[in-house]
Amino acid sequence: MDANAIADQMETAIHQLFAAYPSDKPRISEYSILYKATISSTWFIVLFYEDYASVRMALDTGLCYWAHEFLMDQLTSIDGLSSIQIRFAVGPRPATDSDGEQLLQQVTTTFDEQDNAQGQATVCRFCGHDFDAHRVMGWGDPHPVKGWMTCPEDGCTCMLTWDMAPGISSQQS
């Protein structure tokens, strides 16, 4: 499937997300689909909230995780879509092609993983902050088997997913 057809199917999934999104919660205001094969083979969906307080609330309460899982469930059936990441941001989507390229460069930048003596990551590869400070939250009661992690640094919108039962939920983003 060509890139335009993939993008069209992604647009459909995003529109379904907007329709299903709880109306009494902080709203996703805009989105961008980013892909450029010469930069990365990964497709990125960036979901924008109007302000940091809204995205922080959505990250902390699991709303971003719900949106992530909703989209991943919709997108896994798209032929030709091998790698996708869903990110969250504050403000309006890029207004120009140049702004879009700049955002793509930002989301494709990863930080060097630094490990401690036990081989555990000490730096988050997505945001560059202290990995140990990231908060782990679970989905489901009483014993979650999947969930998300967020960075507590002020202004950071980093979110990673985790899963103790691979194959049941979607890939990490």
C-alpha positions as CSV (number, residue, x, y, z in Angstrom):
1,M,0.0,0.0,0.0
2,D,1.4,3.4,-0.9
3,A,2.0,6.2,1.7
4,N,-1.1,8.2,0.7
5,A,-3.4,5.2,1.2
6,I,-1.8,4.5,4.6
7,A,-2.2,8.1,5.6
8,D,-5.9,8.0,4.6
9,Q,-6.5,5.0,6.8
10,M,-4.7,6.7,9.7
11,E,-6.9,9.8,9.2
12,T,-10.0,7.5,9.4
13,A,-8.7,6.0,12.7
14,I,-8.0,9.5,14.1
15,H,-11.5,10.6,13.2
16,Q,-12.9,7.6,15.0
17,L,-10.7,8.5,18.1
18,F,-12.1,12.0,18.1
19,A,-15.7,10.7,17.9
20,A,-15.1,8.2,20.8
21,Y,-13.1,10.5,23.0
22,P,-14.8,11.4,26.3
23,S,-16.4,14.8,26.1
24,D,-15.9,15.7,29.8
25,K,-12.1,15.4,29.7
26,P,-9.3,17.6,28.3
27,R,-9.7,17.4,24.6
28,I,-7.2,16.6,21.9
29,S,-7.3,19.8,19.8
30,E,-5.4,18.8,16.7
31,Y,-3.1,16.2,15.2
32,S,-0.3,15.7,12.7
33,I,0.7,12.6,10.8
34,L,4.4,12.7,10.1
35,Y,6.3,10.4,7.8
36,K,9.3,10.8,5.6
37,A,11.1,7.6,4.5
38,T,14.4,9.4,4.1
39,I,14.4,10.4,7.7
40,S,12.7,7.4,9.4
41,S,10.8,4.3,8.5
42,T,8.5,5.0,11.4
43,W,5.2,6.8,11.0
44,F,4.3,9.3,13.8
45,I,1.0,10.5,15.0
46,V,1.3,13.6,17.2
47,L,-1.8,14.4,19.2
48,F,-1.9,18.0,20.4
49,Y,-3.6,19.5,23.6
50,E,-4.2,23.2,23.9
51,D,-2.1,23.6,27.1
52,Y,0.3,21.7,29.3
53,A,-2.2,21.3,32.2
54,S,-4.6,19.5,29.8
55,V,-1.9,17.1,28.5
56,R,-0.5,16.5,32.0
57,M,-4.0,15.6,33.2
58,A,-4.6,13.3,30.2
59,L,-1.2,11.6,30.8
60,D,-1.7,11.2,34.5
61,T,-5.2,9.8,34.4
62,G,-4.6,7.3,31.6
63,L,-6.5,9.3,28.9
64,C,-3.4,9.4,26.7
65,Y,-2.9,5.7,27.2
66,W,-6.5,5.1,26.3
67,A,-6.1,7.2,23.1
68,H,-2.9,5.3,22.3
69,E,-4.5,1.9,22.7
70,F,-7.5,3.0,20.7
71,L,-5.4,4.1,17.8
72,M,-3.1,1.1,17.9
73,D,-6.1,-1.3,17.8
74,Q,-7.3,0.6,14.7
75,L,-3.9,0.8,13.0
76,T,-2.5,-2.7,13.4
77,S,-4.6,-3.9,10.4
78,I,-3.2,-1.4,7.9
79,D,-1.1,-3.2,5.2
80,G,2.3,-1.7,4.8
81,L,2.4,0.0,8.1
82,S,5.4,-1.6,9.8
83,S,6.3,0.9,12.5
84,I,4.2,3.6,14.3
85,Q,4.6,5.8,17.3
86,I,2.0,8.0,18.9
87,R,3.2,11.1,20.7
88,F,1.5,13.9,22.7
89,A,2.3,17.6,22.5
90,V,1.1,21.0,23.5
91,G,0.0,23.8,21.2
92,P,-1.2,24.0,17.6
93,R,0.0,21.5,15.0
94,P,2.7,22.7,12.6
95,A,1.4,25.4,10.3
96,T,4.0,25.1,7.5
97,D,6.0,22.3,5.8
98,S,9.1,23.6,7.5
99,D,7.4,23.4,10.9
100,G,6.3,19.8,10.1
101,E,9.9,18.8,9.2
102,Q,11.1,20.4,12.4
103,L,8.6,18.4,14.4
104,L,9.5,15.2,12.6
105,Q,13.2,15.8,13.4
106,Q,12.2,16.3,17.1
107,V,10.1,13.1,17.4
108,T,12.8,11.0,15.6
109,T,15.5,12.2,17.9
110,T,16.4,9.6,20.4
111,F,18.8,10.0,23.3
112,D,21.7,7.6,23.9
113,E,20.6,5.0,26.3
114,Q,22.8,5.0,29.4
115,D,22.8,1.9,31.5
116,N,23.9,1.5,35.1
117,A,26.0,-1.4,36.4
118,Q,22.9,-3.7,36.5
119,G,22.2,-2.9,32.8
120,Q,19.1,-0.9,33.6
121,A,18.4,2.3,31.6
122,T,19.2,5.5,33.4
123,V,18.2,8.0,30.6
124,C,14.9,7.9,28.8
125,R,15.6,7.5,25.0
126,F,12.5,9.6,24.1
127,C,12.9,12.7,26.4
128,G,16.4,12.4,27.7
129,H,15.3,12.8,31.4
130,D,16.1,10.5,34.3
131,F,14.5,7.1,33.4
132,D,14.2,6.1,37.1
133,A,12.0,9.1,37.8
134,H,9.4,8.1,35.2
135,R,6.1,7.0,36.9
136,V,4.7,3.6,36.1
137,M,0.9,3.3,36.0
138,G,-1.2,0.3,35.3
139,W,-4.4,-0.4,33.4
140,G,-7.0,-2.7,34.9
141,D,-7.6,-3.9,38.4
142,P,-6.6,-5.5,40.7
143,H,-3.4,-6.6,39.0
144,P,-2.5,-4.7,35.9
145,V,-0.6,-6.5,33.2
146,K,-0.2,-3.4,30.9
147,G,0.0,0.3,31.3
148,W,2.1,3.4,30.7
149,M,4.9,5.4,32.0
150,T,5.2,9.2,32.1
151,C,8.0,11.6,32.8
152,P,7.4,13.9,35.8
153,E,9.6,16.7,34.4
154,D,7.7,20.0,34.1
155,G,6.9,20.5,30.4
156,C,7.6,17.0,29.3
157,T,4.9,15.0,27.5
158,C,6.8,11.7,27.2
159,M,4.7,8.6,27.5
160,L,5.9,5.0,27.0
161,T,3.7,1.9,27.2
162,W,4.5,-1.4,29.0
163,D,3.0,-4.9,28.7
164,M,3.7,-8.0,30.8
165,A,1.8,-10.2,28.4
166,P,3.3,-9.5,24.9
167,G,0.9,-10.3,22.1
168,I,-2.2,-9.1,24.0
169,S,-1.7,-5.4,23.5
170,S,0.0,-3.2,20.9
171,Q,3.6,-2.2,20.6
172,Q,5.4,0.3,22.6
173,S,5.4,3.9,21.4
